[in-house]
Amino acid sequence: MLVRHITELIGNTPLFEISPELHGLKNIDLYAKLELLNPFGSVKDKSGWNVLSEDIEQIAREGKTVIESSSGNMAKAMQLICSINGVEFKIVTNRIKVREVKQILQLLGAQLDELPGLSECPDPTDPNDPITFIEQQMAREPGKYFHTSQYTNEKNIHAHYNTTGTEIFNDIGAIDYFIGGLGTTGSTRGAGTLLKEKNPDMKNIGVIAAKGHLLPGIRNQDEMYEVGLFRKDFYDDIIVVDTDESLDAMLLMIRKCGILAGPTGGGSLAAALKYLSKIDAQLTERKKAAFIVCDRVEWYLSYLQKARPSLFALAEKEDSIRKVSPERQEKAPQVTGAEALRWIESKEPLVVVDMRGALAFKASRIPGSINIPTDALDEITDAGVPFSNGQKVLFVCPTGDQSKRFAAFYSEKGVDCASLVGGFVAWRDASMPTEKSAKKARELAGATR
């Protein structure tokens, strides 16, 4: 096959039939839509091309820079599309949590404005927000940027209506169940709409990660409110999967099917089996189901080393902060804002650990606190106990959820510590004393002029 432009390879991805011996379903044929075989490696190739294709030549003529917020796959696709068209591309993100994703973007020549990491315990009013930063940057330099706005751009949905959904229908006809991970939700809404038109009884099933779990590329239970394209009523059901079951399903595809699926594809397979297994035995006629394998495993090796070290012959640490159960968290010592203020005013040795992103910390914080974002505190904790005897430690996250995990862990180690009830949001809303960096205050003032 002779190709003269790389975008000719976007779409028409294979549909792989999973063997019944592997999925165990008696009355349902299960198919994997292999979006990882797009030329740039993911389902986002279709979205990236669709949001840019009509405008890219004019963008190039006008010398504008394309700007977008992305945690990885969309950024990779858009960077390559921009590069081959001679257009500058800038990524603004606070969600890159996997080393290889950042390295690939750097290799591709991306301009990367990486904001500090998003907490797994998000504050809806946190100024550490990529969209806010994009809007501020565009306001400061009018006419310089073209914002594709993937989280609200309907072209994201249209891409998968015209490709992913249509391709599935052309390959196997109408299906009965369609399953996919929820990120921007463009792929599930686009393909799901087309497939629902072909079979009005079809069920659209969304997949999200369990609270406190990280599956790169899809949202967890705390994060769905952020996505402008998300419509809860579009989905007949939303299945929650955790890291372990997603990785088990990922390994099934890799080792038994030869599909180099990433963790999110594993999550979609795990969700498909969780949902379909409950229906399977009750069926009286054969049904068809398809799920999306959105990208490749190679992007996520460092993530997998942390999540499943045994895969790489690494010792798995049993006494890990990541293994603190919800039951242990609920036993964590906690203090209210008033009690915490008495701790601060007592002048006794005290370390206040603010777990939010660095920009939020600079904008406003509890006086005297230090900033160790959640991801960094995870790594520090795995290395050992960094707090000495004879001092109190107060853990502060935005709303008090993740700080309980650390308070539970460290209190079991004999550290005199507690989690702040309601987190910084409750502290701020109660008009408790705060301070901010003078430089940050000037930056914020300048951004709002």
LINCORRA-V240717 format. One record per residue. N is the residue number from 1. RES is the residue in one letter. SS is DSSP state (a for helix, b for strand, c for the rest). OMEGA is omega as a letter, one per 30 degrees, with the letter a starting at -180 (none if undefined). BURIAL is b if it has 9 or more other ideal C-beta (glycine too) atoms within 8 Angstrom, else e. Layout:
n={N	N}
res={RES	RES}
ss={SS	SS}
omega={OMEGA	OMEGA}
burial={BURIAL	BURIAL}
This chain:
n={1	2	3	4	5	6	7	8	9	10	11	12	13	14	15	16	17	18	19	20	21	22	23	24	25	26	27	28	29	30	31	32	33	34	35	36	37	38	39	40	41	42	43	44	45	46	47	48	49	50	51	52	53	54	55	56	57	58	59	60	61	62	63	64	65	66	67	68	69	70	71	72	73	74	75	76	77	78	79	80	81	82	83	84	85	86	87	88	89	90	91	92	93	94	95	96	97	98	99	100	101	102	103	104	105	106	107	108	109	110	111	112	113	114	115	116	117	118	119	120	121	122	123	124	125	126	127	128	129	130	131	132	133	134	135	136	137	138	139	140	141	142	143	144	145	146	147	148	149	150	151	152	153	154	155	156	157	158	159	160	161	162	163	164	165	166	167	168	169	170	171	172	173	174	175	176	177	178	179	180	181	182	183	184	185	186	187	188	189	190	191	192	193	194	195	196	197	198	199	200	201	202	203	204	205	206	207	208	209	210	211	212	213	214	215	216	217	218	219	220	221	222	223	224	225	226	227	228	229	230	231	232	233	234	235	236	237	238	239	240	241	242	243	244	245	246	247	248	249	250	251	252	253	254	255	256	257	258	259	260	261	262	263	264	265	266	267	268	269	270	271	272	273	274	275	276	277	278	279	280	281	282	283	284	285	286	287	288	289	290	291	292	293	294	295	296	297	298	299	300	301	302	303	304	305	306	307	308	309	310	311	312	313	314	315	316	317	318	319	320	321	322	323	324	325	326	327	328	329	330	331	332	333	334	335	336	337	338	339	340	341	342	343	344	345	346	347	348	349	350	351	352	353	354	355	356	357	358	359	360	361	362	363	364	365	366	367	368	369	370	371	372	373	374	375	376	377	378	379	380	381	382	383	384	385	386	387	388	389	390	391	392	393	394	395	396	397	398	399	400	401	402	403	404	405	406	407	408	409	410	411	412	413	414	415	416	417	418	419	420	421	422	423	424	425	426	427	428	429	430	431	432	433	434	435	436	437	438	439	440	441	442	443	444	445	446	447	448	449}
res={M	L	V	R	H	I	T	E	L	I	G	N	T	P	L	F	E	I	S	P	E	L	H	G	L	K	N	I	D	L	Y	A	K	L	E	L	L	N	P	F	G	S	V	K	D	K	S	G	W	N	V	L	S	E	D	I	E	Q	I	A	R	E	G	K	T	V	I	E	S	S	S	G	N	M	A	K	A	M	Q	L	I	C	S	I	N	G	V	E	F	K	I	V	T	N	R	I	K	V	R	E	V	K	Q	I	L	Q	L	L	G	A	Q	L	D	E	L	P	G	L	S	E	C	P	D	P	T	D	P	N	D	P	I	T	F	I	E	Q	Q	M	A	R	E	P	G	K	Y	F	H	T	S	Q	Y	T	N	E	K	N	I	H	A	H	Y	N	T	T	G	T	E	I	F	N	D	I	G	A	I	D	Y	F	I	G	G	L	G	T	T	G	S	T	R	G	A	G	T	L	L	K	E	K	N	P	D	M	K	N	I	G	V	I	A	A	K	G	H	L	L	P	G	I	R	N	Q	D	E	M	Y	E	V	G	L	F	R	K	D	F	Y	D	D	I	I	V	V	D	T	D	E	S	L	D	A	M	L	L	M	I	R	K	C	G	I	L	A	G	P	T	G	G	G	S	L	A	A	A	L	K	Y	L	S	K	I	D	A	Q	L	T	E	R	K	K	A	A	F	I	V	C	D	R	V	E	W	Y	L	S	Y	L	Q	K	A	R	P	S	L	F	A	L	A	E	K	E	D	S	I	R	K	V	S	P	E	R	Q	E	K	A	P	Q	V	T	G	A	E	A	L	R	W	I	E	S	K	E	P	L	V	V	V	D	M	R	G	A	L	A	F	K	A	S	R	I	P	G	S	I	N	I	P	T	D	A	L	D	E	I	T	D	A	G	V	P	F	S	N	G	Q	K	V	L	F	V	C	P	T	G	D	Q	S	K	R	F	A	A	F	Y	S	E	K	G	V	D	C	A	S	L	V	G	G	F	V	A	W	R	D	A	S	M	P	T	E	K	S	A	K	K	A	R	E	L	A	G	A	T	R}
ss={c	c	c	c	c	a	a	a	a	c	c	c	c	c	b	b	b	b	c	a	a	a	a	c	c	c	c	b	b	b	b	b	b	b	a	a	a	c	c	c	c	b	c	a	a	a	a	a	a	a	a	a	c	c	c	a	a	a	a	a	a	a	c	c	b	b	b	b	c	c	c	c	a	a	a	a	a	a	a	a	a	a	a	a	c	c	c	b	b	b	b	b	b	c	c	c	c	c	a	a	a	a	a	a	a	a	a	c	c	c	b	b	b	b	c	c	c	c	c	c	c	c	c	c	c	c	c	c	c	a	a	a	a	a	a	a	a	a	a	a	c	c	c	c	b	b	b	c	c	c	c	c	c	a	a	a	a	a	a	a	a	a	a	a	a	a	a	a	a	a	a	a	c	c	c	c	b	b	b	b	b	c	c	c	c	a	a	a	a	a	a	a	a	a	a	a	a	a	c	c	c	c	b	b	b	b	b	b	b	c	c	c	c	c	c	c	c	c	c	b	c	c	c	a	a	a	c	c	c	c	c	a	a	a	c	c	b	b	b	b	b	c	a	a	a	a	a	a	a	a	a	a	a	a	a	a	a	c	c	c	b	c	a	a	a	a	a	a	a	a	a	a	a	a	a	a	a	a	a	a	c	c	c	c	c	c	b	b	b	b	b	b	b	c	b	b	a	a	a	a	a	a	a	a	a	a	a	c	a	a	a	a	c	c	c	c	c	c	c	c	a	a	a	c	c	a	a	a	a	a	c	c	c	b	b	c	a	a	a	a	a	a	a	a	a	c	c	c	c	b	b	b	b	b	c	c	c	a	a	a	a	a	a	c	b	c	c	c	c	b	b	c	c	a	a	a	a	a	a	a	a	a	a	c	c	c	c	c	c	c	c	b	b	b	b	b	c	c	c	c	c	a	a	a	a	a	a	a	a	a	a	a	c	c	c	c	b	b	b	b	c	c	a	a	a	a	a	a	a	c	c	c	c	c	b	c	c	a	a	a	a	a	a	a	a	a	a	c	c}
omega={l	a	l	l	a	a	l	a	l	l	a	l	a	l	a	l	l	a	l	l	a	a	l	l	a	a	a	l	a	a	l	l	a	l	l	a	l	a	l	l	a	l	a	l	a	l	a	a	a	a	a	a	a	a	a	a	l	l	l	a	a	l	a	l	l	a	a	l	a	l	l	a	l	l	l	a	a	l	a	l	l	a	a	l	l	a	l	a	l	l	l	a	l	a	l	a	a	a	a	l	l	a	l	l	l	l	a	l	a	l	a	l	a	l	l	a	l	l	l	l	a	l	a	a	a	l	l	a	a	a	l	l	l	a	l	a	l	l	a	a	a	l	a	a	l	a	a	l	a	a	l	a	a	l	l	l	a	a	a	l	a	a	a	a	a	l	l	a	a	a	a	l	a	l	a	a	l	a	l	l	a	l	l	a	l	a	a	l	a	l	a	l	l	a	l	l	a	l	a	l	a	l	l	a	l	a	l	l	l	l	l	l	a	l	a	l	l	a	l	a	a	a	a	a	a	a	a	a	a	l	a	a	l	a	l	l	l	a	l	l	l	a	a	a	l	l	l	l	l	a	l	l	a	a	a	a	a	l	a	a	l	a	a	l	l	l	l	l	l	l	l	a	l	a	a	a	l	a	a	a	a	a	l	l	a	l	l	l	l	l	a	l	a	a	a	a	a	a	a	a	a	l	a	l	l	a	a	a	a	l	a	a	l	l	l	a	a	a	a	l	a	a	l	a	l	l	l	l	a	l	a	l	a	l	l	l	a	l	l	l	l	l	a	a	a	a	l	l	a	l	l	a	l	a	a	l	a	a	l	l	a	a	a	a	l	a	l	a	l	a	l	a	a	a	l	l	l	a	l	a	l	a	a	a	a	a	a	l	l	l	l	l	l	l	a	l	a	a	l	a	a	l	l	l	a	l	l	a	a	l	l	l	l	l	l	a	l	l	l	a	l	l	a	l	l	l	a	a	l	l	l	a	l	l	l	l	a	l	a	l	l	a	a	l	l	a	a	l	none}
burial={e	e	e	e	e	b	b	e	e	b	b	e	b	e	b	b	e	b	e	b	e	b	e	e	b	e	b	b	e	b	b	b	b	b	b	b	e	b	e	b	b	b	b	b	b	b	b	b	b	b	b	b	e	e	e	b	e	e	b	b	e	e	e	b	b	b	b	b	b	b	b	b	b	b	b	b	b	b	b	b	b	b	b	e	b	e	b	e	b	b	b	b	b	b	e	b	b	b	e	b	b	b	e	b	b	b	e	b	e	b	e	b	b	e	b	b	b	e	b	b	b	b	b	e	e	b	b	b	e	b	e	e	b	b	e	b	b	b	e	e	e	e	e	e	b	b	b	b	e	b	b	e	b	e	b	b	b	b	b	b	b	b	b	b	b	b	b	b	b	e	e	b	e	b	b	b	b	b	b	b	b	b	b	b	b	b	b	b	b	b	b	b	b	b	b	b	e	b	b	e	e	b	b	b	b	b	b	b	b	b	e	e	b	b	b	b	b	b	b	b	b	b	b	b	e	e	b	e	b	e	e	e	e	b	b	e	e	b	b	e	b	b	b	e	b	b	b	b	b	b	b	b	b	b	e	e	b	e	b	b	b	b	b	b	b	b	b	b	b	b	b	b	b	b	b	b	b	e	b	b	e	e	b	e	e	e	b	b	b	b	b	b	b	b	b	b	b	e	b	b	b	b	b	b	b	e	b	e	b	e	e	e	e	e	e	e	e	e	e	e	b	e	e	b	e	e	e	b	b	e	e	b	e	b	b	e	b	e	e	b	b	e	b	b	e	e	e	e	e	b	b	b	b	b	b	b	b	b	b	b	b	b	b	e	b	b	e	e	b	e	b	b	b	b	e	b	b	b	e	b	b	e	e	e	e	e	b	e	e	e	b	b	b	b	b	b	b	b	b	b	b	b	b	b	b	b	b	b	b	b	b	e	e	e	b	e	b	b	b	b	b	b	b	b	b	b	b	b	e	e	e	b	e	b	e	b	e	e	e	b	b	e	e	b	e	e	e	e	e}
